[in-house]
Amino acid sequence: MTMTDVDSTFRALADPTRRRIIQLVASRSLSAGEIASHFRATRPAISQHLGVLRSAGLLSEQRKGARRLYRAEPKALAAAIEHLQSFWPGRLEALKIEAERRERQRRDQRSR
């Protein structure tokens, strides 16, 4: 995943309506009308959100006759999660080392 892809993903997910849309279509495909029924926003507003999510690769669109069905793209979400997790290994190790150092200090102080 390139930094442009990561930026696009996080920009798309920054909006609470778009995060909710991803939740709605995570396990099943829904039409734009079915998605819109979960919101107070207008259908054109929901269509704009769907466009942003599609552009970011977070949604796939399948046509069935006149209907368009939307579903979350797990690979795009997995790539974003993987990117976030890449920050943790070194930091968790540093946290562990610091916690162990403080525990040794406490033990040393008690034994004096």
N, CA, C and O atoms as a GROMACS GRO file, in nm:
protein
  448
    1MET      N    1   0.085  -0.117   0.000
    1MET     CA    2   0.000   0.000   0.000
    1MET      C    3   0.090   0.124   0.000
    1MET      O    4   0.178   0.137   0.085
    2THR      N    5   0.067   0.213  -0.094
    2THR     CA    6   0.148   0.334  -0.103
    2THR      C    7   0.096   0.437  -0.003
    2THR      O    8  -0.014   0.424   0.050
    3MET      N    9   0.176   0.540   0.022
    3MET     CA   10   0.133   0.645   0.113
    3MET      C   11   0.009   0.717   0.058
    3MET      O   12  -0.076   0.761   0.136
    4THR      N   13  -0.002   0.729  -0.072
    4THR     CA   14  -0.121   0.790  -0.132
    4THR      C   15  -0.244   0.706  -0.100
    4THR      O   16  -0.349   0.760  -0.066
    5ASP      N   17  -0.231   0.574  -0.112
    5ASP     CA   18  -0.342   0.484  -0.079
    5ASP      C   19  -0.378   0.496   0.068
    5ASP      O   20  -0.496   0.502   0.104
    6VAL      N   21  -0.277   0.499   0.153
    6VAL     CA   22  -0.300   0.511   0.297
    6VAL      C   23  -0.372   0.642   0.327
    6VAL      O   24  -0.470   0.644   0.401
    7ASP      N   25  -0.323   0.751   0.269
    7ASP     CA   26  -0.386   0.882   0.291
    7ASP      C   27  -0.532   0.880   0.245
    7ASP      O   28  -0.620   0.930   0.315
    8SER      N   29  -0.556   0.824   0.130
    8SER     CA   30  -0.692   0.816   0.076
    8SER      C   31  -0.782   0.734   0.167
    8SER      O   32  -0.897   0.770   0.192
    9THR      N   33  -0.730   0.623   0.216
    9THR     CA   34  -0.807   0.537   0.306
    9THR      C   35  -0.843   0.611   0.434
    9THR      O   36  -0.959   0.610   0.476
   10PHE      N   37  -0.745   0.676   0.495
   10PHE     CA   38  -0.771   0.744   0.621
   10PHE      C   39  -0.861   0.867   0.602
   10PHE      O   40  -0.942   0.898   0.689
   11ARG      N   41  -0.846   0.937   0.490
   11ARG     CA   42  -0.936   1.049   0.463
   11ARG      C   43  -1.080   0.998   0.450
   11ARG      O   44  -1.173   1.059   0.502
   12ALA      N   45  -1.096   0.887   0.380
   12ALA     CA   46  -1.230   0.831   0.361
   12ALA      C   47  -1.290   0.786   0.494
   12ALA      O   48  -1.410   0.805   0.518
   13LEU      N   49  -1.209   0.727   0.579
   13LEU     CA   50  -1.258   0.676   0.706
   13LEU      C   51  -1.270   0.783   0.814
   13LEU      O   52  -1.321   0.755   0.923
   14ALA      N   53  -1.224   0.904   0.787
   14ALA     CA   54  -1.230   1.011   0.886
   14ALA      C   55  -1.374   1.054   0.914
   14ALA      O   56  -1.404   1.108   1.020
   15ASP      N   57  -1.461   1.031   0.820
   15ASP     CA   58  -1.600   1.074   0.834
   15ASP      C   59  -1.684   0.965   0.902
   15ASP      O   60  -1.680   0.850   0.859
   16PRO      N   61  -1.758   0.999   1.007
   16PRO     CA   62  -1.837   0.898   1.079
   16PRO      C   63  -1.945   0.832   0.992
   16PRO      O   64  -1.975   0.714   1.011
   17THR      N   65  -2.002   0.906   0.899
   17THR     CA   66  -2.102   0.846   0.810
   17THR      C   67  -2.038   0.737   0.725
   17THR      O   68  -2.096   0.630   0.707
   18ARG      N   69  -1.921   0.764   0.673
   18ARG     CA   70  -1.853   0.664   0.590
   18ARG      C   71  -1.811   0.542   0.672
   18ARG      O   72  -1.817   0.429   0.624
   19ARG      N   73  -1.768   0.565   0.797
   19ARG     CA   74  -1.733   0.450   0.882
   19ARG      C   75  -1.857   0.364   0.907
   19ARG      O   76  -1.849   0.241   0.907
   20ARG      N   77  -1.970   0.429   0.927
   20ARG     CA   78  -2.095   0.354   0.949
   20ARG      C   79  -2.135   0.278   0.822
   20ARG      O   80  -2.182   0.165   0.831
   21ILE      N   81  -2.117   0.338   0.707
   21ILE     CA   82  -2.147   0.268   0.581
   21ILE      C   83  -2.062   0.142   0.571
   21ILE      O   84  -2.112   0.036   0.534
   22ILE      N   85  -1.933   0.153   0.602
   22ILE     CA   86  -1.846   0.035   0.597
   22ILE      C   87  -1.898  -0.073   0.691
   22ILE      O   88  -1.898  -0.191   0.655
   23GLN      N   89  -1.943  -0.035   0.809
   23GLN     CA   90  -2.000  -0.133   0.902
   23GLN      C   91  -2.123  -0.201   0.842
   23GLN      O   92  -2.140  -0.322   0.855
   24LEU      N   93  -2.208  -0.123   0.778
   24LEU     CA   94  -2.331  -0.178   0.721
   24LEU      C   95  -2.304  -0.280   0.611
   24LEU      O   96  -2.376  -0.379   0.597
   25VAL      N   97  -2.200  -0.255   0.532
   25VAL     CA   98  -2.176  -0.343   0.417
   25VAL      C   99  -2.058  -0.438   0.441
   25VAL      O  100  -2.005  -0.497   0.346
   26ALA      N  101  -2.018  -0.451   0.564
   26ALA     CA  102  -1.904  -0.539   0.595
   26ALA      C  103  -1.937  -0.686   0.573
   26ALA      O  104  -1.852  -0.762   0.528
   27SER      N  105  -2.060  -0.725   0.603
   27SER     CA  106  -2.093  -0.868   0.594
   27SER      C  107  -2.193  -0.902   0.485
   27SER      O  108  -2.216  -1.019   0.456
   28ARG      N  109  -2.252  -0.798   0.423
   28ARG     CA  110  -2.348  -0.826   0.314
   28ARG      C  111  -2.357  -0.706   0.221
   28ARG      O  112  -2.332  -0.592   0.260
   29SER      N  113  -2.393  -0.733   0.100
   29SER     CA  114  -2.409  -0.628   0.000
   29SER      C  115  -2.542  -0.558   0.020
   29SER      O  116  -2.644  -0.621   0.048
   30LEU      N  117  -2.539  -0.426   0.004
   30LEU     CA  118  -2.661  -0.346   0.014
   30LEU      C  119  -2.667  -0.248  -0.102
   30LEU      O  120  -2.564  -0.205  -0.154
   31SER      N  121  -2.789  -0.213  -0.141
   31SER     CA  122  -2.806  -0.110  -0.244
   31SER      C  123  -2.789   0.027  -0.180
   31SER      O  124  -2.790   0.041  -0.057
   32ALA      N  125  -2.772   0.128  -0.263
   32ALA     CA  126  -2.758   0.265  -0.213
   32ALA      C  127  -2.881   0.305  -0.133
   32ALA      O  128  -2.869   0.372  -0.031
   33GLY      N  129  -2.999   0.266  -0.179
   33GLY     CA  130  -3.123   0.297  -0.107
   33GLY      C  131  -3.128   0.230   0.030
   33GLY      O  132  -3.171   0.291   0.128
   34GLU      N  133  -3.085   0.106   0.035
   34GLU     CA  134  -3.082   0.035   0.165
   34GLU      C  135  -2.983   0.101   0.260
   34GLU      O  136  -3.010   0.114   0.380
   35ILE      N  137  -2.870   0.144   0.207
   35ILE     CA  138  -2.771   0.213   0.290
   35ILE      C  139  -2.829   0.346   0.337
   35ILE      O  140  -2.820   0.380   0.455
   36ALA      N  141  -2.889   0.422   0.245
   36ALA     CA  142  -2.944   0.554   0.277
   36ALA      C  143  -3.053   0.546   0.384
   36ALA      O  144  -3.071   0.640   0.461
   37SER      N  145  -3.125   0.434   0.389
   37SER     CA  146  -3.234   0.422   0.486
   37SER      C  147  -3.184   0.423   0.631
   37SER      O  148  -3.264   0.439   0.723
   38HIS      N  149  -3.056   0.405   0.651
   38HIS     CA  150  -2.998   0.406   0.786
   38HIS      C  151  -2.954   0.545   0.831
   38HIS      O  152  -2.904   0.562   0.942
   39PHE      N  153  -2.973   0.645   0.745
   39PHE     CA  154  -2.924   0.780   0.773
   39PHE      C  155  -3.033   0.884   0.752
   39PHE      O  156  -3.131   0.859   0.682
   40ARG      N  157  -3.014   0.998   0.813
   40ARG     CA  158  -3.103   1.112   0.790
   40ARG      C  159  -3.060   1.193   0.668
   40ARG      O  160  -3.136   1.276   0.619
   41ALA      N  161  -2.940   1.168   0.621
   41ALA     CA  162  -2.886   1.241   0.506
   41ALA      C  163  -2.967   1.209   0.380
   41ALA      O  164  -3.035   1.107   0.372
   42THR      N  165  -2.957   1.298   0.282
   42THR     CA  166  -3.026   1.276   0.155
   42THR      C  167  -2.956   1.165   0.076
   42THR      O  168  -2.840   1.132   0.102
   43ARG      N  169  -3.026   1.109  -0.017
   43ARG     CA  170  -2.965   1.006  -0.102
   43ARG      C  171  -2.846   1.060  -0.182
   43ARG      O  172  -2.746   0.990  -0.195
   44PRO      N  173  -2.855   1.182  -0.236
   44PRO     CA  174  -2.737   1.235  -0.305
   44PRO      C  175  -2.616   1.246  -0.211
   44PRO      O  176  -2.502   1.221  -0.253
   45ALA      N  177  -2.639   1.282  -0.086
   45ALA     CA  178  -2.528   1.291   0.010
   45ALA      C  179  -2.468   1.152   0.034
   45ALA      O  180  -2.346   1.138   0.041
   46ILE      N  181  -2.553   1.052   0.047
   46ILE     CA  182  -2.504   0.915   0.067
   46ILE      C  183  -2.430   0.869  -0.058
   46ILE      O  184  -2.327   0.801  -0.047
   47SER      N  185  -2.479   0.905  -0.175
   47SER     CA  186  -2.410   0.870  -0.299
   47SER      C  187  -2.270   0.930  -0.303
   47SER      O  188  -2.176   0.866  -0.350
   48GLN      N  189  -2.256   1.053  -0.254
   48GLN     CA  190  -2.123   1.114  -0.248
   48GLN      C  191  -2.032   1.034  -0.155
   48GLN      O  192  -1.916   1.010  -0.188
   49HIS      N  193  -2.083   0.995  -0.040
   49HIS     CA  194  -2.004   0.914   0.053
   49HIS      C  195  -1.963   0.781  -0.012
   49HIS      O  196  -1.849   0.737   0.002
   50LEU      N  197  -2.055   0.720  -0.083
   50LEU     CA  198  -2.024   0.593  -0.152
   50LEU      C  199  -1.914   0.616  -0.255
   50LEU      O  200  -1.825   0.532  -0.270
   51GLY      N  201  -1.919   0.727  -0.325
   51GLY     CA  202  -1.816   0.759  -0.424
   51GLY      C  203  -1.678   0.774  -0.360
   51GLY      O  204  -1.579   0.726  -0.414
   52VAL      N  205  -1.673   0.841  -0.246
   52VAL     CA  206  -1.545   0.858  -0.176
   52VAL      C  207  -1.491   0.721  -0.133
   52VAL      O  208  -1.373   0.692  -0.151
   53LEU      N  209  -1.579   0.638  -0.077
   53LEU     CA  210  -1.536   0.505  -0.032
   53LEU      C  211  -1.491   0.417  -0.149
   53LEU      O  212  -1.394   0.343  -0.137
   54ARG      N  213  -1.562   0.426  -0.262
   54ARG     CA  214  -1.521   0.350  -0.381
   54ARG      C  215  -1.387   0.399  -0.432
   54ARG      O  216  -1.300   0.318  -0.465
   55SER      N  217  -1.369   0.531  -0.439
   55SER     CA  218  -1.242   0.588  -0.487
   55SER      C  219  -1.125   0.545  -0.400
   55SER      O  220  -1.014   0.527  -0.450
   56ALA      N  221  -1.150   0.530  -0.272
   56ALA     CA  222  -1.044   0.488  -0.179
   56ALA      C  223  -1.022   0.337  -0.182
   56ALA      O  224  -0.932   0.285  -0.116
   57GLY      N  225  -1.105   0.266  -0.259
   57GLY     CA  226  -1.092   0.120  -0.269
   57GLY      C  227  -1.152   0.046  -0.152
   57GLY      O  228  -1.128  -0.073  -0.134
   58LEU      N  229  -1.231   0.116  -0.071
   58LEU     CA  230  -1.289   0.054   0.049
   58LEU      C  231  -1.423  -0.014   0.022
   58LEU      O  232  -1.471  -0.092   0.104
   59LEU      N  233  -1.482   0.017  -0.093
   59LEU     CA  234  -1.609  -0.045  -0.134
   59LEU      C  235  -1.596  -0.101  -0.274
   59LEU      O  236  -1.528  -0.044  -0.360
   60SER      N  237  -1.663  -0.212  -0.295
   60SER     CA  238  -1.678  -0.261  -0.432
   60SER      C  239  -1.824  -0.241  -0.471
   60SER      O  240  -1.914  -0.237  -0.387
   61GLU      N  241  -1.846  -0.230  -0.600
   61GLU     CA  242  -1.980  -0.208  -0.653
   61GLU      C  243  -2.010  -0.318  -0.753
   61GLU      O  244  -1.930  -0.344  -0.844
   62GLN      N  245  -2.125  -0.380  -0.736
   62GLN     CA  246  -2.166  -0.485  -0.828
   62GLN      C  247  -2.304  -0.447  -0.882
   62GLN      O  248  -2.395  -0.412  -0.807
   63ARG      N  249  -2.316  -0.455  -1.012
   63ARG     CA  250  -2.446  -0.422  -1.073
   63ARG      C  251  -2.530  -0.550  -1.088
   63ARG      O  252  -2.483  -0.652  -1.139
   64LYS      N  253  -2.655  -0.539  -1.042
   64LYS     CA  254  -2.753  -0.646  -1.061
   64LYS      C  255  -2.876  -0.583  -1.123
   64LYS      O  256  -2.960  -0.526  -1.053
   65GLY      N  257  -2.885  -0.592  -1.254
   65GLY     CA  258  -2.992  -0.524  -1.325
   65GLY      C  259  -2.973  -0.375  -1.312
   65GLY      O  260  -2.867  -0.322  -1.342
   66ALA      N  261  -3.078  -0.308  -1.266
   66ALA     CA  262  -3.070  -0.162  -1.248
   66ALA      C  263  -3.012  -0.124  -1.113
   66ALA      O  264  -2.984  -0.006  -1.088
   67ARG      N  265  -2.994  -0.221  -1.026
   67ARG     CA  266  -2.943  -0.194  -0.891
   67ARG      C  267  -2.792  -0.203  -0.884
   67ARG      O  268  -2.729  -0.281  -0.956
   68ARG      N  269  -2.736  -0.124  -0.799
   68ARG     CA  270  -2.594  -0.132  -0.767
   68ARG      C  271  -2.582  -0.175  -0.622
   68ARG      O  272  -2.641  -0.114  -0.532
   69LEU      N  273  -2.508  -0.280  -0.601
   69LEU     CA  274  -2.488  -0.331  -0.465
   69LEU      C  275  -2.347  -0.300  -0.420
   69LEU      O  276  -2.250  -0.314  -0.495
   70TYR      N  277  -2.336  -0.256  -0.296
   70TYR     CA  278  -2.207  -0.216  -0.239
   70TYR      C  279  -2.168  -0.310  -0.128
   70TYR      O  280  -2.252  -0.358  -0.051
   71ARG      N  281  -2.039  -0.336  -0.122
   71ARG     CA  282  -1.985  -0.423  -0.017
   71ARG      C  283  -1.846  -0.374   0.020
   71ARG      O  284  -1.771  -0.325  -0.064
   72ALA      N  285  -1.811  -0.388   0.148
   72ALA     CA  286  -1.679  -0.348   0.195
   72ALA      C  287  -1.573  -0.436   0.132
   72ALA      O  288  -1.596  -0.554   0.107
   73GLU      N  289  -1.457  -0.377   0.105
   73GLU     CA  290  -1.343  -0.449   0.050
   73GLU      C  291  -1.246  -0.481   0.164
   73GLU      O  292  -1.170  -0.394   0.206
   74PRO      N  293  -1.247  -0.604   0.212
   74PRO     CA  294  -1.162  -0.640   0.326
   74PRO      C  295  -1.014  -0.620   0.300
   74PRO      O  296  -0.939  -0.587   0.393
   75LYS      N  297  -0.969  -0.639   0.176
   75LYS     CA  298  -0.825  -0.622   0.147
   75LYS      C  299  -0.780  -0.478   0.172
   75LYS      O  300  -0.671  -0.456   0.225
   76ALA      N  301  -0.863  -0.382   0.134
   76ALA     CA  302  -0.826  -0.241   0.154
   76ALA      C  303  -0.823  -0.209   0.303
   76ALA      O  304  -0.733  -0.138   0.349
   77LEU      N  305  -0.919  -0.260   0.377
   77LEU     CA  306  -0.920  -0.238   0.522
   77LEU      C  307  -0.801  -0.307   0.588
   77LEU      O  308  -0.740  -0.252   0.679
   78ALA      N  309  -0.770  -0.426   0.543
   78ALA     CA  310  -0.657  -0.501   0.600
   78ALA      C  311  -0.526  -0.426   0.576
   78ALA      O  312  -0.439  -0.424   0.662
   79ALA      N  313  -0.513  -0.366   0.459
   79ALA     CA  314  -0.391  -0.292   0.429
   79ALA      C  315  -0.377  -0.171   0.522
   79ALA      O  316  -0.267  -0.139   0.567
   80ALA      N  317  -0.488  -0.104   0.550
   80ALA     CA  318  -0.484   0.010   0.642
   80ALA      C  319  -0.449  -0.035   0.784
   80ALA      O  320  -0.371   0.030   0.853
   81ILE      N  321  -0.506  -0.146   0.826
   81ILE     CA  322  -0.476  -0.200   0.959
   81ILE      C  323  -0.329  -0.240   0.967
   81ILE      O  324  -0.262  -0.213   1.066
   82GLU      N  325  -0.281  -0.304   0.864
   82GLU     CA  326  -0.139  -0.344   0.860
   82GLU      C  327  -0.048  -0.222   0.870
   82GLU      O  328   0.054  -0.226   0.939
   83HIS      N  329  -0.085  -0.116   0.802
   83HIS     CA  330  -0.007   0.007   0.808
   83HIS      C  331  -0.002   0.060   0.951
   83HIS      O  332   0.105   0.098   1.000
   84LEU      N  333  -0.116   0.064   1.019
   84LEU     CA  334  -0.120   0.111   1.157
   84LEU      C  335  -0.038   0.021   1.249
   84LEU      O  336   0.035   0.069   1.337
   85GLN      N  337  -0.049  -0.108   1.229
   85GLN     CA  338   0.024  -0.201   1.315
   85GLN      C  339   0.174  -0.190   1.297
   85GLN      O  340   0.250  -0.229   1.386
   86SER      N  341   0.218  -0.138   1.185
   86SER     CA  342   0.363  -0.125   1.162
   86SER      C  343   0.426  -0.026   1.260
   86SER      O  344   0.548  -0.027   1.278
   87PHE      N  345   0.345   0.059   1.322
   87PHE     CA  346   0.398   0.155   1.418
   87PHE      C  347   0.423   0.094   1.555
   87PHE      O  348   0.501   0.148   1.634
   88TRP      N  349   0.360  -0.017   1.585
   88TRP     CA  350   0.359  -0.068   1.721
   88TRP      C  351   0.476  -0.153   1.765
   88TRP      O  352   0.518  -0.137   1.880
   89PRO      N  353   0.533  -0.241   1.686
   89PRO     CA  354   0.635  -0.332   1.741
   89PRO      C  355   0.746  -0.262   1.819
   89PRO      O  356   0.776  -0.303   1.932
   90GLY      N  357   0.808  -0.162   1.764
   90GLY     CA  358   0.916  -0.092   1.834
   90GLY      C  359   0.867  -0.020   1.957
   90GLY      O  360   0.935  -0.018   2.059
   91ARG      N  361   0.751   0.039   1.949
   91ARG     CA  362   0.698   0.113   2.062
   91ARG      C  363   0.657   0.020   2.175
   91ARG      O  364   0.678   0.051   2.292
   92LEU      N  365   0.599  -0.092   2.141
   92LEU     CA  366   0.563  -0.188   2.245
   92LEU      C  367   0.687  -0.243   2.314
   92LEU      O  368   0.688  -0.261   2.436
   93GLU      N  369   0.790  -0.269   2.237
   93GLU     CA  370   0.915  -0.318   2.295
   93GLU      C  371   0.975  -0.211   2.387
   93GLU      O  372   1.023  -0.244   2.496
   94ALA      N  373   0.973  -0.085   2.345
   94ALA     CA  374   1.025   0.024   2.429
   94ALA      C  375   0.943   0.037   2.557
   94ALA      O  376   0.999   0.062   2.664
   95LEU      N  377   0.812   0.022   2.547
   95LEU     CA  378   0.726   0.027   2.664
   95LEU      C  379   0.758  -0.087   2.760
   95LEU      O  380   0.764  -0.066   2.882
   96LYS      N  381   0.778  -0.205   2.707
   96LYS     CA  382   0.814  -0.321   2.789
   96LYS      C  383   0.945  -0.297   2.863
   96LYS      O  384   0.956  -0.323   2.983
   97ILE      N  385   1.044  -0.248   2.792
   97ILE     CA  386   1.176  -0.221   2.853
   97ILE      C  387   1.163  -0.119   2.965
   97ILE      O  388   1.222  -0.135   3.072
   98GLU      N  389   1.088  -0.012   2.940
   98GLU     CA  390   1.069   0.092   3.041
   98GLU      C  391   0.994   0.039   3.163
   98GLU      O  392   1.030   0.070   3.276
   99ALA      N  393   0.891  -0.041   3.140
   99ALA     CA  394   0.816  -0.100   3.252
   99ALA      C  395   0.906  -0.191   3.335
   99ALA      O  396   0.900  -0.190   3.458
  100GLU      N  397   0.988  -0.270   3.269
  100GLU     CA  398   1.080  -0.359   3.341
  100GLU      C  399   1.183  -0.277   3.419
  100GLU      O  400   1.218  -0.313   3.532
  101ARG      N  401   1.232  -0.169   3.362
  101ARG     CA  402   1.328  -0.083   3.431
  101ARG      C  403   1.267  -0.024   3.557
  101ARG      O  404   1.331  -0.022   3.663
  102ARG      N  405   1.145   0.025   3.547
  102ARG     CA  406   1.077   0.084   3.663
  102ARG      C  407   1.050  -0.021   3.770
  102ARG      O  408   1.061   0.007   3.889
  103GLU      N  409   1.014  -0.140   3.728
  103GLU     CA  410   0.991  -0.249   3.824
  103GLU      C  411   1.120  -0.282   3.898
  103GLU      O  412   1.117  -0.303   4.019
  104ARG      N  413   1.232  -0.287   3.828
  104ARG     CA  414   1.362  -0.312   3.894
  104ARG      C  415   1.394  -0.202   3.995
  104ARG      O  416   1.443  -0.229   4.104
  105GLN      N  417   1.366  -0.077   3.957
  105GLN     CA  418   1.390   0.035   4.048
  105GLN      C  419   1.307   0.021   4.175
  105GLN      O  420   1.358   0.044   4.285
  106ARG      N  421   1.180  -0.017   4.161
  106ARG     CA  422   1.093  -0.035   4.278
  106ARG      C  423   1.145  -0.147   4.368
  106ARG      O  424   1.148  -0.133   4.491
  107ARG      N  425   1.186  -0.257   4.306
  107ARG     CA  426   1.241  -0.368   4.385
  107ARG      C  427   1.367  -0.326   4.458
  107ARG      O  428   1.387  -0.360   4.574
  108ASP      N  429   1.453  -0.252   4.387
  108ASP     CA  430   1.579  -0.205   4.449
  108ASP      C  431   1.549  -0.113   4.568
  108ASP      O  432   1.615  -0.122   4.671
  109GLN      N  433   1.451  -0.027   4.554
  109GLN     CA  434   1.417   0.066   4.662
  109GLN      C  435   1.360  -0.008   4.781
  109GLN      O  436   1.388   0.028   4.896
  110ARG      N  437   1.279  -0.113   4.757
  110ARG     CA  438   1.222  -0.193   4.867
  110ARG      C  439   1.329  -0.271   4.942
  110ARG      O  440   1.320  -0.290   5.063
  111SER      N  441   1.430  -0.317   4.869
  111SER     CA  442   1.531  -0.401   4.932
  111SER      C  443   1.634  -0.319   5.011
  111SER      O  444   1.716  -0.378   5.082
  112ARG      N  445   1.632  -0.190   5.003
  112ARG     CA  446   1.727  -0.105   5.076
  112ARG      C  447   1.689  -0.088   5.219
  112ARG      O  448   1.759  -0.019   5.294
   0.00000   0.00000   0.00000
